[in-house]
Amino acid sequence: MKPTAASLPRLWREAASLVAWWAMITLTLWVLGRMLGVPTALGPCAASAALMVVIGEAGDWTRRHWKSRRRGA
């Protein structure tokens, strides 16, 4: 299914939101590692952050899916 012109702004907002969350979590993990004396490269932090974002989005999708099914929509 190809996105329509009306849905493109929503897709861009969603993508920007995911990138912002990923960047914030990456930097948080990296800074926490430095503060706790376990310095690590930015790459592993970015990979962990990506996994966290994917798990979070899957959980959110599941929650919304179950909620709409309970309403009978």
PDB file of N, CA, C and O in Angstrom:
ATOM      1  N   MET A   1       0.849  -1.174   0.000  1.00  0.00           N
ATOM      2  CA  MET A   1       0.000   0.000   0.000  1.00  0.00           C
ATOM      3  C   MET A   1       0.893   1.235   0.000  1.00  0.00           C
ATOM      4  O   MET A   1       1.710   1.421   0.902  1.00  0.00           O
ATOM      5  N   LYS A   2       0.732   2.064  -1.006  1.00  0.00           N
ATOM      6  CA  LYS A   2       1.543   3.267  -1.137  1.00  0.00           C
ATOM      7  C   LYS A   2       0.921   4.403  -0.316  1.00  0.00           C
ATOM      8  O   LYS A   2      -0.293   4.605  -0.362  1.00  0.00           O
ATOM      9  N   PRO A   3       1.751   5.151   0.440  1.00  0.00           N
ATOM     10  CA  PRO A   3       1.182   6.251   1.225  1.00  0.00           C
ATOM     11  C   PRO A   3       0.621   7.342   0.319  1.00  0.00           C
ATOM     12  O   PRO A   3       1.174   7.633  -0.742  1.00  0.00           O
ATOM     13  N   THR A   4      -0.478   7.934   0.753  1.00  0.00           N
ATOM     14  CA  THR A   4      -1.090   9.015  -0.007  1.00  0.00           C
ATOM     15  C   THR A   4      -0.424  10.330   0.378  1.00  0.00           C
ATOM     16  O   THR A   4       0.330  10.396   1.348  1.00  0.00           O
ATOM     17  N   ALA A   5      -0.713  11.375  -0.395  1.00  0.00           N
ATOM     18  CA  ALA A   5      -0.123  12.689  -0.122  1.00  0.00           C
ATOM     19  C   ALA A   5      -0.565  13.209   1.236  1.00  0.00           C
ATOM     20  O   ALA A   5       0.188  13.916   1.905  1.00  0.00           O
ATOM     21  N   ALA A   6      -1.777  12.865   1.648  1.00  0.00           N
ATOM     22  CA  ALA A   6      -2.279  13.348   2.933  1.00  0.00           C
ATOM     23  C   ALA A   6      -1.576  12.662   4.105  1.00  0.00           C
ATOM     24  O   ALA A   6      -1.461  13.248   5.182  1.00  0.00           O
ATOM     25  N   SER A   7      -1.108  11.433   3.909  1.00  0.00           N
ATOM     26  CA  SER A   7      -0.490  10.712   5.024  1.00  0.00           C
ATOM     27  C   SER A   7       1.017  10.963   5.133  1.00  0.00           C
ATOM     28  O   SER A   7       1.628  10.590   6.134  1.00  0.00           O
ATOM     29  N   LEU A   8       1.622  11.585   4.123  1.00  0.00           N
ATOM     30  CA  LEU A   8       3.072  11.817   4.169  1.00  0.00           C
ATOM     31  C   LEU A   8       3.517  12.701   5.337  1.00  0.00           C
ATOM     32  O   LEU A   8       4.506  12.363   5.987  1.00  0.00           O
ATOM     33  N   PRO A   9       2.838  13.818   5.639  1.00  0.00           N
ATOM     34  CA  PRO A   9       3.277  14.602   6.805  1.00  0.00           C
ATOM     35  C   PRO A   9       3.240  13.799   8.106  1.00  0.00           C
ATOM     36  O   PRO A   9       4.108  13.959   8.964  1.00  0.00           O
ATOM     37  N   ARG A  10       2.243  12.945   8.245  1.00  0.00           N
ATOM     38  CA  ARG A  10       2.152  12.110   9.448  1.00  0.00           C
ATOM     39  C   ARG A  10       3.318  11.130   9.497  1.00  0.00           C
ATOM     40  O   ARG A  10       3.884  10.894  10.565  1.00  0.00           O
ATOM     41  N   LEU A  11       3.679  10.558   8.354  1.00  0.00           N
ATOM     42  CA  LEU A  11       4.811   9.632   8.301  1.00  0.00           C
ATOM     43  C   LEU A  11       6.113  10.338   8.645  1.00  0.00           C
ATOM     44  O   LEU A  11       6.955   9.784   9.352  1.00  0.00           O
ATOM     45  N   TRP A  12       6.282  11.556   8.149  1.00  0.00           N
ATOM     46  CA  TRP A  12       7.495  12.319   8.472  1.00  0.00           C
ATOM     47  C   TRP A  12       7.563  12.638   9.961  1.00  0.00           C
ATOM     48  O   TRP A  12       8.632  12.554  10.565  1.00  0.00           O
ATOM     49  N   ARG A  13       6.424  13.003  10.557  1.00  0.00           N
ATOM     50  CA  ARG A  13       6.404  13.279  12.005  1.00  0.00           C
ATOM     51  C   ARG A  13       6.749  12.026  12.791  1.00  0.00           C
ATOM     52  O   ARG A  13       7.509  12.080  13.758  1.00  0.00           O
ATOM     53  N   GLU A  14       6.190  10.902  12.375  1.00  0.00           N
ATOM     54  CA  GLU A  14       6.469   9.632  13.058  1.00  0.00           C
ATOM     55  C   GLU A  14       7.957   9.270  12.946  1.00  0.00           C
ATOM     56  O   GLU A  14       8.579   8.859  13.926  1.00  0.00           O
ATOM     57  N   ALA A  15       8.515   9.425  11.746  1.00  0.00           N
ATOM     58  CA  ALA A  15       9.938   9.119  11.544  1.00  0.00           C
ATOM     59  C   ALA A  15      10.816  10.055  12.358  1.00  0.00           C
ATOM     60  O   ALA A  15      11.791   9.617  12.969  1.00  0.00           O
ATOM     61  N   ALA A  16      10.479  11.338  12.371  1.00  0.00           N
ATOM     62  CA  ALA A  16      11.263  12.302  13.153  1.00  0.00           C
ATOM     63  C   ALA A  16      11.189  11.985  14.642  1.00  0.00           C
ATOM     64  O   ALA A  16      12.179  12.121  15.362  1.00  0.00           O
ATOM     65  N   SER A  17      10.021  11.566  15.099  1.00  0.00           N
ATOM     66  CA  SER A  17       9.861  11.210  16.504  1.00  0.00           C
ATOM     67  C   SER A  17      10.715   9.994  16.865  1.00  0.00           C
ATOM     68  O   SER A  17      11.359   9.974  17.913  1.00  0.00           O
ATOM     69  N   LEU A  18      10.719   8.980  15.994  1.00  0.00           N
ATOM     70  CA  LEU A  18      11.521   7.789  16.259  1.00  0.00           C
ATOM     71  C   LEU A  18      13.016   8.107  16.267  1.00  0.00           C
ATOM     72  O   LEU A  18      13.756   7.594  17.106  1.00  0.00           O
ATOM     73  N   VAL A  19      13.455   8.942  15.343  1.00  0.00           N
ATOM     74  CA  VAL A  19      14.867   9.323  15.289  1.00  0.00           C
ATOM     75  C   VAL A  19      15.244  10.126  16.529  1.00  0.00           C
ATOM     76  O   VAL A  19      16.324   9.937  17.088  1.00  0.00           O
ATOM     77  N   ALA A  20      14.355  11.022  16.960  1.00  0.00           N
ATOM     78  CA  ALA A  20      14.636  11.823  18.152  1.00  0.00           C
ATOM     79  C   ALA A  20      14.748  10.934  19.399  1.00  0.00           C
ATOM     80  O   ALA A  20      15.654  11.112  20.213  1.00  0.00           O
ATOM     81  N   TRP A  21      13.820   9.976  19.540  1.00  0.00           N
ATOM     82  CA  TRP A  21      13.883   9.048  20.676  1.00  0.00           C
ATOM     83  C   TRP A  21      15.163   8.221  20.635  1.00  0.00           C
ATOM     84  O   TRP A  21      15.826   8.037  21.656  1.00  0.00           O
ATOM     85  N   TRP A  22      15.505   7.723  19.447  1.00  0.00           N
ATOM     86  CA  TRP A  22      16.710   6.913  19.287  1.00  0.00           C
ATOM     87  C   TRP A  22      17.952   7.706  19.674  1.00  0.00           C
ATOM     88  O   TRP A  22      18.815   7.197  20.389  1.00  0.00           O
ATOM     89  N   ALA A  23      18.045   8.945  19.207  1.00  0.00           N
ATOM     90  CA  ALA A  23      19.211   9.780  19.518  1.00  0.00           C
ATOM     91  C   ALA A  23      19.285  10.085  21.011  1.00  0.00           C
ATOM     92  O   ALA A  23      20.364  10.045  21.603  1.00  0.00           O
ATOM     93  N   MET A  24      18.148  10.386  21.614  1.00  0.00           N
ATOM     94  CA  MET A  24      18.126  10.700  23.044  1.00  0.00           C
ATOM     95  C   MET A  24      18.533   9.486  23.885  1.00  0.00           C
ATOM     96  O   MET A  24      19.312   9.619  24.829  1.00  0.00           O
ATOM     97  N   ILE A  25      18.016   8.322  23.549  1.00  0.00           N
ATOM     98  CA  ILE A  25      18.366   7.111  24.295  1.00  0.00           C
ATOM     99  C   ILE A  25      19.836   6.758  24.083  1.00  0.00           C
ATOM    100  O   ILE A  25      20.515   6.338  25.020  1.00  0.00           O
ATOM    101  N   THR A  26      20.332   6.927  22.854  1.00  0.00           N
ATOM    102  CA  THR A  26      21.743   6.654  22.574  1.00  0.00           C
ATOM    103  C   THR A  26      22.646   7.517  23.442  1.00  0.00           C
ATOM    104  O   THR A  26      23.566   7.012  24.086  1.00  0.00           O
ATOM    105  N   LEU A  27      22.384   8.806  23.457  1.00  0.00           N
ATOM    106  CA  LEU A  27      23.214   9.714  24.256  1.00  0.00           C
ATOM    107  C   LEU A  27      23.081   9.440  25.750  1.00  0.00           C
ATOM    108  O   LEU A  27      24.060   9.538  26.490  1.00  0.00           O
ATOM    109  N   THR A  28      21.884   9.100  26.190  1.00  0.00           N
ATOM    110  CA  THR A  28      21.685   8.783  27.606  1.00  0.00           C
ATOM    111  C   THR A  28      22.505   7.557  28.005  1.00  0.00           C
ATOM    112  O   THR A  28      23.173   7.565  29.039  1.00  0.00           O
ATOM    113  N   LEU A  29      22.456   6.512  27.193  1.00  0.00           N
ATOM    114  CA  LEU A  29      23.246   5.310  27.492  1.00  0.00           C
ATOM    115  C   LEU A  29      24.736   5.612  27.498  1.00  0.00           C
ATOM    116  O   LEU A  29      25.468   5.133  28.365  1.00  0.00           O
ATOM    117  N   TRP A  30      25.184   6.401  26.539  1.00  0.00           N
ATOM    118  CA  TRP A  30      26.599   6.735  26.431  1.00  0.00           C
ATOM    119  C   TRP A  30      27.067   7.553  27.634  1.00  0.00           C
ATOM    120  O   TRP A  30      28.121   7.276  28.206  1.00  0.00           O
ATOM    121  N   VAL A  31      26.277   8.567  28.015  1.00  0.00           N
ATOM    122  CA  VAL A  31      26.628   9.407  29.164  1.00  0.00           C
ATOM    123  C   VAL A  31      26.592   8.600  30.453  1.00  0.00           C
ATOM    124  O   VAL A  31      27.487   8.732  31.287  1.00  0.00           O
ATOM    125  N   LEU A  32      25.573   7.766  30.630  1.00  0.00           N
ATOM    126  CA  LEU A  32      25.508   6.930  31.834  1.00  0.00           C
ATOM    127  C   LEU A  32      26.705   5.987  31.927  1.00  0.00           C
ATOM    128  O   LEU A  32      27.248   5.771  33.011  1.00  0.00           O
ATOM    129  N   GLY A  33      27.111   5.433  30.799  1.00  0.00           N
ATOM    130  CA  GLY A  33      28.290   4.575  30.791  1.00  0.00           C
ATOM    131  C   GLY A  33      29.532   5.333  31.234  1.00  0.00           C
ATOM    132  O   GLY A  33      30.329   4.819  32.018  1.00  0.00           O
ATOM    133  N   ARG A  34      29.697   6.544  30.738  1.00  0.00           N
ATOM    134  CA  ARG A  34      30.837   7.374  31.140  1.00  0.00           C
ATOM    135  C   ARG A  34      30.771   7.715  32.625  1.00  0.00           C
ATOM    136  O   ARG A  34      31.783   7.658  33.323  1.00  0.00           O
ATOM    137  N   MET A  35      29.587   8.066  33.104  1.00  0.00           N
ATOM    138  CA  MET A  35      29.436   8.452  34.516  1.00  0.00           C
ATOM    139  C   MET A  35      29.710   7.275  35.449  1.00  0.00           C
ATOM    140  O   MET A  35      30.241   7.460  36.544  1.00  0.00           O
ATOM    141  N   LEU A  36      29.352   6.075  35.023  1.00  0.00           N
ATOM    142  CA  LEU A  36      29.531   4.900  35.871  1.00  0.00           C
ATOM    143  C   LEU A  36      30.907   4.258  35.711  1.00  0.00           C
ATOM    144  O   LEU A  36      31.197   3.234  36.329  1.00  0.00           O
ATOM    145  N   GLY A  37      31.751   4.864  34.881  1.00  0.00           N
ATOM    146  CA  GLY A  37      33.102   4.349  34.707  1.00  0.00           C
ATOM    147  C   GLY A  37      33.205   3.165  33.772  1.00  0.00           C
ATOM    148  O   GLY A  37      34.183   2.419  33.821  1.00  0.00           O
ATOM    149  N   VAL A  38      32.218   2.982  32.926  1.00  0.00           N
ATOM    150  CA  VAL A  38      32.241   1.899  31.954  1.00  0.00           C
ATOM    151  C   VAL A  38      32.154   2.532  30.564  1.00  0.00           C
ATOM    152  O   VAL A  38      31.130   2.417  29.891  1.00  0.00           O
ATOM    153  N   PRO A  39      33.225   3.196  30.137  1.00  0.00           N
ATOM    154  CA  PRO A  39      33.141   3.882  28.841  1.00  0.00           C
ATOM    155  C   PRO A  39      32.992   2.888  27.696  1.00  0.00           C
ATOM    156  O   PRO A  39      33.676   1.865  27.645  1.00  0.00           O
ATOM    157  N   THR A  40      32.111   3.202  26.807  1.00  0.00           N
ATOM    158  CA  THR A  40      31.872   2.358  25.651  1.00  0.00           C
ATOM    159  C   THR A  40      31.765   3.236  24.419  1.00  0.00           C
ATOM    160  O   THR A  40      31.545   4.443  24.523  1.00  0.00           O
ATOM    161  N   ALA A  41      31.918   2.638  23.277  1.00  0.00           N
ATOM    162  CA  ALA A  41      31.807   3.388  22.027  1.00  0.00           C
ATOM    163  C   ALA A  41      30.350   3.760  21.779  1.00  0.00           C
ATOM    164  O   ALA A  41      29.434   3.176  22.358  1.00  0.00           O
ATOM    165  N   LEU A  42      30.164   4.724  20.925  1.00  0.00           N
ATOM    166  CA  LEU A  42      28.823   5.192  20.608  1.00  0.00           C
ATOM    167  C   LEU A  42      28.041   4.155  19.791  1.00  0.00           C
ATOM    168  O   LEU A  42      26.814   4.107  19.879  1.00  0.00           O
ATOM    169  N   GLY A  43      28.726   3.331  19.004  1.00  0.00           N
ATOM    170  CA  GLY A  43      28.059   2.323  18.172  1.00  0.00           C
ATOM    171  C   GLY A  43      27.229   1.326  18.968  1.00  0.00           C
ATOM    172  O   GLY A  43      26.051   1.137  18.664  1.00  0.00           O
ATOM    173  N   PRO A  44      27.812   0.680  19.984  1.00  0.00           N
ATOM    174  CA  PRO A  44      27.003  -0.248  20.782  1.00  0.00           C
ATOM    175  C   PRO A  44      25.838   0.443  21.511  1.00  0.00           C
ATOM    176  O   PRO A  44      24.768  -0.143  21.677  1.00  0.00           O
ATOM    177  N   CYS A  45      26.054   1.675  21.936  1.00  0.00           N
ATOM    178  CA  CYS A  45      24.965   2.417  22.569  1.00  0.00           C
ATOM    179  C   CYS A  45      23.839   2.672  21.570  1.00  0.00           C
ATOM    180  O   CYS A  45      22.661   2.573  21.913  1.00  0.00           O
ATOM    181  N   ALA A  46      24.213   3.002  20.328  1.00  0.00           N
ATOM    182  CA  ALA A  46      23.216   3.249  19.291  1.00  0.00           C
ATOM    183  C   ALA A  46      22.441   1.968  18.965  1.00  0.00           C
ATOM    184  O   ALA A  46      21.229   2.012  18.751  1.00  0.00           O
ATOM    185  N   ALA A  47      23.129   0.848  18.928  1.00  0.00           N
ATOM    186  CA  ALA A  47      22.457  -0.422  18.650  1.00  0.00           C
ATOM    187  C   ALA A  47      21.487  -0.776  19.778  1.00  0.00           C
ATOM    188  O   ALA A  47      20.368  -1.219  19.518  1.00  0.00           O
ATOM    189  N   SER A  48      21.906  -0.587  21.011  1.00  0.00           N
ATOM    190  CA  SER A  48      21.024  -0.861  22.150  1.00  0.00           C
ATOM    191  C   SER A  48      19.821   0.068  22.139  1.00  0.00           C
ATOM    192  O   SER A  48      18.698  -0.353  22.418  1.00  0.00           O
ATOM    193  N   ALA A  49      20.059   1.320  21.819  1.00  0.00           N
ATOM    194  CA  ALA A  49      18.962   2.287  21.761  1.00  0.00           C
ATOM    195  C   ALA A  49      17.969   1.910  20.663  1.00  0.00           C
ATOM    196  O   ALA A  49      16.759   2.026  20.855  1.00  0.00           O
ATOM    197  N   ALA A  50      18.474   1.461  19.516  1.00  0.00           N
ATOM    198  CA  ALA A  50      17.584   1.049  18.430  1.00  0.00           C
ATOM    199  C   ALA A  50      16.710  -0.126  18.867  1.00  0.00           C
ATOM    200  O   ALA A  50      15.517  -0.167  18.564  1.00  0.00           O
ATOM    201  N   LEU A  51      17.303  -1.071  19.573  1.00  0.00           N
ATOM    202  CA  LEU A  51      16.543  -2.213  20.077  1.00  0.00           C
ATOM    203  C   LEU A  51      15.462  -1.742  21.062  1.00  0.00           C
ATOM    204  O   LEU A  51      14.330  -2.223  21.020  1.00  0.00           O
ATOM    205  N   MET A  52      15.812  -0.814  21.935  1.00  0.00           N
ATOM    206  CA  MET A  52      14.824  -0.291  22.890  1.00  0.00           C
ATOM    207  C   MET A  52      13.675   0.407  22.177  1.00  0.00           C
ATOM    208  O   MET A  52      12.517   0.248  22.563  1.00  0.00           O
ATOM    209  N   VAL A  53      13.986   1.178  21.139  1.00  0.00           N
ATOM    210  CA  VAL A  53      12.939   1.874  20.386  1.00  0.00           C
ATOM    211  C   VAL A  53      12.027   0.864  19.685  1.00  0.00           C
ATOM    212  O   VAL A  53      10.808   1.031  19.686  1.00  0.00           O
ATOM    213  N   VAL A  54      12.598  -0.165  19.094  1.00  0.00           N
ATOM    214  CA  VAL A  54      11.793  -1.188  18.405  1.00  0.00           C
ATOM    215  C   VAL A  54      10.878  -1.904  19.396  1.00  0.00           C
ATOM    216  O   VAL A  54       9.699  -2.119  19.112  1.00  0.00           O
ATOM    217  N   ILE A  55      11.412  -2.269  20.543  1.00  0.00           N
ATOM    218  CA  ILE A  55      10.593  -2.947  21.553  1.00  0.00           C
ATOM    219  C   ILE A  55       9.488  -2.029  22.056  1.00  0.00           C
ATOM    220  O   ILE A  55       8.349  -2.462  22.234  1.00  0.00           O
ATOM    221  N   GLY A  56       9.821  -0.767  22.284  1.00  0.00           N
ATOM    222  CA  GLY A  56       8.823   0.200  22.742  1.00  0.00           C
ATOM    223  C   GLY A  56       7.718   0.420  21.728  1.00  0.00           C
ATOM    224  O   GLY A  56       6.543   0.479  22.088  1.00  0.00           O
ATOM    225  N   GLU A  57       8.092   0.542  20.456  1.00  0.00           N
ATOM    226  CA  GLU A  57       7.087   0.728  19.412  1.00  0.00           C
ATOM    227  C   GLU A  57       6.217  -0.509  19.243  1.00  0.00           C
ATOM    228  O   GLU A  57       5.012  -0.393  19.016  1.00  0.00           O
ATOM    229  N   ALA A  58       6.807  -1.678  19.349  1.00  0.00           N
ATOM    230  CA  ALA A  58       6.019  -2.919  19.252  1.00  0.00           C
ATOM    231  C   ALA A  58       5.035  -3.010  20.413  1.00  0.00           C
ATOM    232  O   ALA A  58       3.884  -3.403  20.224  1.00  0.00           O
ATOM    233  N   GLY A  59       5.474  -2.655  21.587  1.00  0.00           N
ATOM    234  CA  GLY A  59       4.578  -2.652  22.749  1.00  0.00           C
ATOM    235  C   GLY A  59       3.453  -1.649  22.599  1.00  0.00           C
ATOM    236  O   GLY A  59       2.311  -1.937  22.958  1.00  0.00           O
ATOM    237  N   ASP A  60       3.764  -0.468  22.071  1.00  0.00           N
ATOM    238  CA  ASP A  60       2.740   0.548  21.862  1.00  0.00           C
ATOM    239  C   ASP A  60       1.738   0.091  20.819  1.00  0.00           C
ATOM    240  O   ASP A  60       0.534   0.274  20.996  1.00  0.00           O
ATOM    241  N   TRP A  61       2.225  -0.510  19.719  1.00  0.00           N
ATOM    242  CA  TRP A  61       1.327  -1.013  18.686  1.00  0.00           C
ATOM    243  C   TRP A  61       0.396  -2.087  19.264  1.00  0.00           C
ATOM    244  O   TRP A  61      -0.803  -2.096  18.984  1.00  0.00           O
ATOM    245  N   THR A  62       0.960  -2.990  20.072  1.00  0.00           N
ATOM    246  CA  THR A  62       0.162  -4.061  20.676  1.00  0.00           C
ATOM    247  C   THR A  62      -0.905  -3.477  21.598  1.00  0.00           C
ATOM    248  O   THR A  62      -2.053  -3.920  21.585  1.00  0.00           O
ATOM    249  N   ARG A  63      -0.526  -2.494  22.388  1.00  0.00           N
ATOM    250  CA  ARG A  63      -1.487  -1.861  23.303  1.00  0.00           C
ATOM    251  C   ARG A  63      -2.634  -1.219  22.525  1.00  0.00           C
ATOM    252  O   ARG A  63      -3.799  -1.399  22.879  1.00  0.00           O
ATOM    253  N   ARG A  64      -2.313  -0.472  21.468  1.00  0.00           N
ATOM    254  CA  ARG A  64      -3.356   0.181  20.673  1.00  0.00           C
ATOM    255  C   ARG A  64      -4.224  -0.845  19.953  1.00  0.00           C
ATOM    256  O   ARG A  64      -5.436  -0.662  19.837  1.00  0.00           O
ATOM    257  N   HIS A  65      -3.609  -1.922  19.470  1.00  0.00           N
ATOM    258  CA  HIS A  65      -4.348  -2.972  18.769  1.00  0.00           C
ATOM    259  C   HIS A  65      -5.347  -3.642  19.707  1.00  0.00           C
ATOM    260  O   HIS A  65      -6.512  -3.820  19.351  1.00  0.00           O
ATOM    261  N   TRP A  66      -4.901  -4.009  20.893  1.00  0.00           N
ATOM    262  CA  TRP A  66      -5.794  -4.661  21.852  1.00  0.00           C
ATOM    263  C   TRP A  66      -6.899  -3.718  22.310  1.00  0.00           C
ATOM    264  O   TRP A  66      -8.042  -4.136  22.495  1.00  0.00           O
ATOM    265  N   LYS A  67      -6.560  -2.456  22.492  1.00  0.00           N
ATOM    266  CA  LYS A  67      -7.555  -1.478  22.937  1.00  0.00           C
ATOM    267  C   LYS A  67      -8.656  -1.321  21.889  1.00  0.00           C
ATOM    268  O   LYS A  67      -9.835  -1.248  22.237  1.00  0.00           O
ATOM    269  N   SER A  68      -8.281  -1.269  20.610  1.00  0.00           N
ATOM    270  CA  SER A  68      -9.288  -1.104  19.560  1.00  0.00           C
ATOM    271  C   SER A  68     -10.122  -2.378  19.410  1.00  0.00           C
ATOM    272  O   SER A  68     -11.302  -2.293  19.072  1.00  0.00           O
ATOM    273  N   ARG A  69      -9.553  -3.529  19.646  1.00  0.00           N
ATOM    274  CA  ARG A  69     -10.319  -4.774  19.540  1.00  0.00           C
ATOM    275  C   ARG A  69     -11.320  -4.906  20.673  1.00  0.00           C
ATOM    276  O   ARG A  69     -12.408  -5.447  20.477  1.00  0.00           O
ATOM    277  N   ARG A  70     -10.965  -4.414  21.868  1.00  0.00           N
ATOM    278  CA  ARG A  70     -11.888  -4.483  22.995  1.00  0.00           C
ATOM    279  C   ARG A  70     -13.108  -3.592  22.765  1.00  0.00           C
ATOM    280  O   ARG A  70     -14.213  -3.909  23.207  1.00  0.00           O
ATOM    281  N   ARG A  71     -12.895  -2.482  22.073  1.00  0.00           N
ATOM    282  CA  ARG A  71     -14.013  -1.582  21.767  1.00  0.00           C
ATOM    283  C   ARG A  71     -14.880  -2.100  20.639  1.00  0.00           C
ATOM    284  O   ARG A  71     -15.999  -1.625  20.443  1.00  0.00           O
ATOM    285  N   GLY A  72     -14.378  -3.064  19.899  1.00  0.00           N
ATOM    286  CA  GLY A  72     -15.143  -3.623  18.792  1.00  0.00           C
ATOM    287  C   GLY A  72     -15.001  -2.817  17.516  1.00  0.00           C
ATOM    288  O   GLY A  72     -15.826  -2.934  16.609  1.00  0.00           O
ATOM    289  N   ALA A  73     -13.951  -1.991  17.440  1.00  0.00           N
ATOM    290  CA  ALA A  73     -13.772  -1.150  16.240  1.00  0.00           C
ATOM    291  C   ALA A  73     -13.054  -1.888  15.152  1.00  0.00           C
ATOM    292  O   ALA A  73     -12.821  -1.332  14.079  1.00  0.00           O
TER     293      ALA A  73
END
